[in-house]
Amino acid sequence: MLLVTFDKVPKGAKKYFQFKHKLSRKSPELDIKTADDAVKDYAKSLEEADSNVTFTIFDDEDEDREESSFEAQILPEDQDGGILNLIDRDLENENLTRDQEETVTTLKDQIFNELEPSLSDDEEDLNKDNGFMFNNNQILDSDDEVRDEIPPENDVNDETEDNSPTEESNSNAATNPSLNNVPTQLPEEVDALPIQAGQTTETETSRSEVISYGKYTDANDILDRLPRGYDKNQFALNNIRHDLGYLDNPKDQYDQALNDKIDQALRDYSMQDIQRVYDEGLAKSKAAIVDRLKEAYNRVTKESLDKIVEDRTAAQIQQLIVKATHQKQNNQSDLSKLKENKALELKTNDEAALAEYKKQLEEKRNIALKNFNDQEELKTRNANEQIDEQLKADKAKVERVARDEEVQKRNSELDDSRTTISNDFDHAVRNNYDKNNDLFEDNLKKVQEKVRLAKEQINQQKLLDQEKAEEKRQREAEAARKERELDLKQKAIEQNESLAKLQQENMAKLPEEFAKAIAAAITQNNLENPNVKITLNCQIKCNS
């Protein structure tokens, strides 16, 4: 059994929700019927919307004791819808998942089932207050008849409840003499149809219409499921080129040669084509999503919803019309019998009167008969008008139930188709990626091997060129060194010649033997120490 606790209510409303005293912060646990009545009673006292109420619903027979909490305003119109109105108002702007929608639907069905006996009693009381005519000899169990007429495809439970008002109507007739001769014939009570878990109740507003074409064919949510990286340049050729040694700004001919080898290797194995093929496959998969969604929507909604509802309810509505017509015919027949019986009754009474009063009695009888006829005709007209109103309400009810069933069926089929299309798209993208990625990895290994061999060849050539350049540099350095040595020797010779000339001039001034001895010594010294020059005037000059 469902229980409800009210955690917060408007100021002055605690008495409606059975708070023990003004300082209580929470109401006691109320059964769903008591809580629903409290909401309705408080709504009747309102002239405009009041502040929010917060309440929690749980099943005391549930071991896990899962709780559902809601918060909503109470409005004057909630005196009819009660606690179900508050739940719908709290959730009307919520984006619920499918599991949450199922949980809410199950809870609302459970609430409706626990409230259904009281709802039936309220309808019976309302029918009596409206003055429907009863016939003690003809009492229709409208619930059973209507349920038997609903075809199996509507998925309506065969279990019914006997809501016949026989006993109550008879007791009312006994206590109210004016009802003793009133024909008793109840109108159809289509509201008593049982609601299955898969059907949409009167208070359920979520997804009451088929999803729109634009919203269903919007594939953004499916494309958002694309795994990270699949929708980008997954193969990253530019990064791989740089990983292989490619330089955007080569410094010399060897860097440029390596760049050319890497580009050539990528072209040899069609690496750019693999990226393009993958991109084209991904683009086709994306484009196919919208086409498949359009095809699914057109397939599911190709028939008019109103036409299906009309075809599905035509027989049932026709039966309702026939029943209403039959009820009015019975009422008219009962009216004729009432008129005849009343006339016979008055005539019998008048025959016992004295002769002198016969004329007066006849006039009195005619007046009484006219008044009675007028009264009964008015009652009959009122009853027939109520039957017409009930027929109109029943027709709308049947059409709404059939429409909601078809809406839910279409939405379910559209959801299934969308899931299948989304899964096929995901599978196609993964297959496309695996196929191209395997080829890419195989070719990448070949490119890496080819680049490695190219690097070895270039490095060998680079080392060979460096050795040749070093040999050339050494030869040039040796030639320069030898040239410097020749220059030094030439300068020494020139200097020696200049010194010899000077010595000869100085020798001429010395005695011959002394001059020869000095010249010989100088010559000997110059040969032994070419960097130290001795002149005749006793000056020593060093050449470095």
ABEGO torsion letter per residue (X at the ends): XBBBBBABBBBGAAAAAGBABAABABBBBBBAAAAAAAAAAAAAABABBBBBBBBBBBBAABAAGBBBBBBBBBBAAAAAAEAAAAAAAAAAABBBBAAAAAAAAAAAAAAAAAAAAAAAAAAAAAAAAAGBBBBAABBBBAAAAAAAABBAAAGBBABBBBABAAAAAAAAAAABAAAAABBBBBBBBAAABBBBAABBBAABABGABBBBAAAAABAAAAAAABBBGAABBAAGAAAAAAAAGBBABBABAAAAAAAAAAAAAAAAAGAAAAAAAAAAAAAAAAAAAAAAAAAAAAAAAABBAAAAAAAAAAAAAAAAAAAAAAAAAAAAAAAAAAAAAAAAAAAAAAAABBAAAAAAAAAAAAAAAAAAAAAAAAAAAAAAAAAAAAAAAAAAAAAAAAAAAAAAAAAAAAAAAAAAAAAAAAAAAAAAAAAAAAAAAAAAAAAAAAAAAAAAAAAAAAAAAAAAAAAAAAAAAAAAAAAAAAAAAAAAAAAAAAAAAAAAAAAAABBAAAAAAAAAAAAAAAAABAABBBBAAGBBBBBX
